[in-house]
Protein backbone atom coordinates (compact mmCIF):
# COMPACT_ATOMS: atom_id res chain seq x y z
CA UNK A 1 0.00 0.00 0.00
CA UNK A 2 1.12 3.49 -0.87
CA UNK A 3 1.68 6.11 1.84
CA UNK A 4 -1.02 8.79 1.54
CA UNK A 5 -0.31 10.79 4.69
CA UNK A 6 2.87 11.72 6.48
CA UNK A 7 2.58 11.02 10.20
CA UNK A 8 4.97 12.74 12.60
CA UNK A 9 5.56 12.28 16.30
CA UNK A 10 5.81 15.77 17.74
CA UNK A 11 8.68 15.77 20.24
CA UNK A 12 8.57 12.82 22.65
CA UNK A 13 5.06 13.23 24.07
CA UNK A 14 3.70 10.07 22.47
CA UNK A 15 6.89 8.00 22.46
CA UNK A 16 7.23 8.44 26.23
CA UNK A 17 3.74 6.94 26.62
CA UNK A 18 4.42 4.09 24.18
CA UNK A 19 7.57 3.11 26.06
CA UNK A 20 5.46 2.41 29.16
CA UNK A 21 3.34 -0.18 27.34
CA UNK A 22 3.93 -3.89 26.74
CA UNK A 23 5.59 -4.44 23.36
CA UNK A 24 2.53 -6.17 21.83
CA UNK A 25 0.31 -3.25 22.79
CA UNK A 26 2.75 -0.71 21.35
CA UNK A 27 2.96 -2.75 18.13
CA UNK A 28 -0.84 -2.63 17.76
CA UNK A 29 -0.77 1.15 18.20
CA UNK A 30 2.00 1.48 15.56
CA UNK A 31 -0.03 -0.82 13.25
CA UNK A 32 -3.06 1.45 13.62
CA UNK A 33 -0.96 4.58 13.00
CA UNK A 34 0.28 2.89 9.82
CA UNK A 35 -3.36 2.42 8.69
CA UNK A 36 -3.85 6.17 9.05
CA UNK A 37 -0.82 6.65 6.80
CA UNK A 38 -1.97 4.25 4.12
CA UNK A 39 -5.78 4.15 3.87
CA UNK A 40 -7.48 6.64 1.56
CA UNK A 41 -10.56 6.72 3.78
CA UNK A 42 -9.82 5.72 7.37
CA UNK A 43 -12.87 4.13 9.05
CA UNK A 44 -14.10 5.79 12.26
CA UNK A 45 -13.17 2.55 13.97
CA UNK A 46 -9.56 3.77 13.72
CA UNK A 47 -9.72 7.57 13.31
CA UNK A 48 -12.46 9.86 14.55
CA UNK A 49 -12.84 13.61 15.01
CA UNK A 50 -13.36 14.56 18.65
CA UNK A 51 -16.70 16.31 19.01
CA UNK A 52 -15.74 18.56 21.91
CA UNK A 53 -12.23 19.53 20.80
CA UNK A 54 -11.23 22.07 18.19
CA UNK A 55 -9.91 20.15 15.14
CA UNK A 56 -8.51 17.28 17.19
CA UNK A 57 -8.80 13.66 16.13
CA UNK A 58 -8.26 10.43 17.99
CA UNK A 59 -6.62 7.32 16.65
CA UNK A 60 -8.58 4.49 18.25
CA UNK A 61 -6.90 1.26 19.32
CA UNK A 62 -8.37 -1.74 21.12
CA UNK A 63 -6.06 -4.48 22.29
CA UNK A 64 -6.41 -7.26 24.84
CA UNK A 65 -9.66 -5.83 26.18
CA UNK A 66 -8.07 -2.41 26.74
CA UNK A 67 -8.78 0.80 24.87
CA UNK A 68 -6.06 3.27 23.88
CA UNK A 69 -6.21 6.63 22.19
CA UNK A 70 -3.63 8.71 20.35
CA UNK A 71 -4.66 12.32 19.87
CA UNK A 72 -3.58 14.14 16.73
CA UNK A 73 -4.34 16.96 14.33
CA UNK A 74 -3.88 17.63 10.63
CA UNK A 75 -1.46 20.27 9.37
CA UNK A 76 -0.89 21.43 5.80
CA UNK A 77 -1.67 18.88 3.12
CA UNK A 78 -1.65 15.34 4.38
CA UNK A 79 0.48 15.85 7.47
CA UNK A 80 -0.82 14.21 10.65
CA UNK A 81 0.85 15.41 13.86
CA UNK A 82 0.62 12.99 16.80
CA UNK A 83 0.38 14.69 20.18
CA UNK A 84 -0.22 12.37 23.11
CA UNK A 85 -1.57 8.95 24.01
CA UNK A 86 -3.37 7.38 26.93
CA UNK A 87 -5.32 4.35 28.05
CA UNK A 88 -9.02 5.10 28.03
CA UNK A 89 -10.84 4.02 31.18
CA UNK A 90 -14.16 5.82 30.82
CA UNK A 91 -16.74 6.48 28.11
CA UNK A 92 -15.62 10.05 27.48
CA UNK A 93 -12.16 11.19 26.47
CA UNK A 94 -10.65 12.82 29.60
CA UNK A 95 -10.66 16.61 29.41
CA UNK A 96 -7.08 16.80 30.73
CA UNK A 97 -5.86 14.70 27.75
CA UNK A 98 -7.74 16.95 25.30
CA UNK A 99 -6.28 20.05 26.98
CA UNK A 100 -2.81 18.52 26.82
CA UNK A 101 -3.20 17.83 23.08
CA UNK A 102 -4.38 21.41 22.50
CA UNK A 103 -1.35 22.78 24.40
CA UNK A 104 0.97 20.57 22.33
CA UNK A 105 -0.74 21.73 19.11
CA UNK A 106 -0.30 25.38 20.15
CA UNK A 107 3.38 24.71 20.90
CA UNK A 108 3.79 23.03 17.48
CA UNK A 109 2.30 25.99 15.62
CA UNK A 110 4.30 28.45 17.74
CA UNK A 111 7.55 26.72 16.81
CA UNK A 112 6.48 26.45 13.18
CA UNK A 113 5.97 30.23 12.97
CA UNK A 114 9.50 30.82 14.25
CA UNK A 115 10.99 28.82 11.35
C-alpha positions as CSV (number, residue, x, y, z in Angstrom):
1,X,0.0,0.0,0.0
2,X,1.1,3.5,-0.9
3,X,1.7,6.1,1.8
4,X,-1.0,8.8,1.5
5,X,-0.3,10.8,4.7
6,X,2.9,11.7,6.5
7,X,2.6,11.0,10.2
8,X,5.0,12.7,12.6
9,X,5.6,12.3,16.3
10,X,5.8,15.8,17.7
11,X,8.7,15.8,20.2
12,X,8.6,12.8,22.6
13,X,5.1,13.2,24.1
14,X,3.7,10.1,22.5
15,X,6.9,8.0,22.5
16,X,7.2,8.4,26.2
17,X,3.7,6.9,26.6
18,X,4.4,4.1,24.2
19,X,7.6,3.1,26.1
20,X,5.5,2.4,29.2
21,X,3.3,-0.2,27.3
22,X,3.9,-3.9,26.7
23,X,5.6,-4.4,23.4
24,X,2.5,-6.2,21.8
25,X,0.3,-3.2,22.8
26,X,2.7,-0.7,21.4
27,X,3.0,-2.7,18.1
28,X,-0.8,-2.6,17.8
29,X,-0.8,1.1,18.2
30,X,2.0,1.5,15.6
31,X,0.0,-0.8,13.2
32,X,-3.1,1.5,13.6
33,X,-1.0,4.6,13.0
34,X,0.3,2.9,9.8
35,X,-3.4,2.4,8.7
36,X,-3.9,6.2,9.1
37,X,-0.8,6.7,6.8
38,X,-2.0,4.2,4.1
39,X,-5.8,4.2,3.9
40,X,-7.5,6.6,1.6
41,X,-10.6,6.7,3.8
42,X,-9.8,5.7,7.4
43,X,-12.9,4.1,9.1
44,X,-14.1,5.8,12.3
45,X,-13.2,2.5,14.0
46,X,-9.6,3.8,13.7
47,X,-9.7,7.6,13.3
48,X,-12.5,9.9,14.5
49,X,-12.8,13.6,15.0
50,X,-13.4,14.6,18.6
51,X,-16.7,16.3,19.0
52,X,-15.7,18.6,21.9
53,X,-12.2,19.5,20.8
54,X,-11.2,22.1,18.2
55,X,-9.9,20.2,15.1
56,X,-8.5,17.3,17.2
57,X,-8.8,13.7,16.1
58,X,-8.3,10.4,18.0
59,X,-6.6,7.3,16.6
60,X,-8.6,4.5,18.2
61,X,-6.9,1.3,19.3
62,X,-8.4,-1.7,21.1
63,X,-6.1,-4.5,22.3
64,X,-6.4,-7.3,24.8
65,X,-9.7,-5.8,26.2
66,X,-8.1,-2.4,26.7
67,X,-8.8,0.8,24.9
68,X,-6.1,3.3,23.9
69,X,-6.2,6.6,22.2
70,X,-3.6,8.7,20.3
71,X,-4.7,12.3,19.9
72,X,-3.6,14.1,16.7
73,X,-4.3,17.0,14.3
74,X,-3.9,17.6,10.6
75,X,-1.5,20.3,9.4
76,X,-0.9,21.4,5.8
77,X,-1.7,18.9,3.1
78,X,-1.6,15.3,4.4
79,X,0.5,15.8,7.5
80,X,-0.8,14.2,10.7
81,X,0.9,15.4,13.9
82,X,0.6,13.0,16.8
83,X,0.4,14.7,20.2
84,X,-0.2,12.4,23.1
85,X,-1.6,8.9,24.0
86,X,-3.4,7.4,26.9
87,X,-5.3,4.3,28.1
88,X,-9.0,5.1,28.0
89,X,-10.8,4.0,31.2
90,X,-14.2,5.8,30.8
91,X,-16.7,6.5,28.1
92,X,-15.6,10.1,27.5
93,X,-12.2,11.2,26.5
94,X,-10.6,12.8,29.6
95,X,-10.7,16.6,29.4
96,X,-7.1,16.8,30.7
97,X,-5.9,14.7,27.8
98,X,-7.7,17.0,25.3
99,X,-6.3,20.0,27.0
100,X,-2.8,18.5,26.8
101,X,-3.2,17.8,23.1
102,X,-4.4,21.4,22.5
103,X,-1.3,22.8,24.4
104,X,1.0,20.6,22.3
105,X,-0.7,21.7,19.1
106,X,-0.3,25.4,20.1
107,X,3.4,24.7,20.9
108,X,3.8,23.0,17.5
109,X,2.3,26.0,15.6
110,X,4.3,28.5,17.7
111,X,7.5,26.7,16.8
112,X,6.5,26.4,13.2
113,X,6.0,30.2,13.0
114,X,9.5,30.8,14.2
115,X,11.0,28.8,11.3
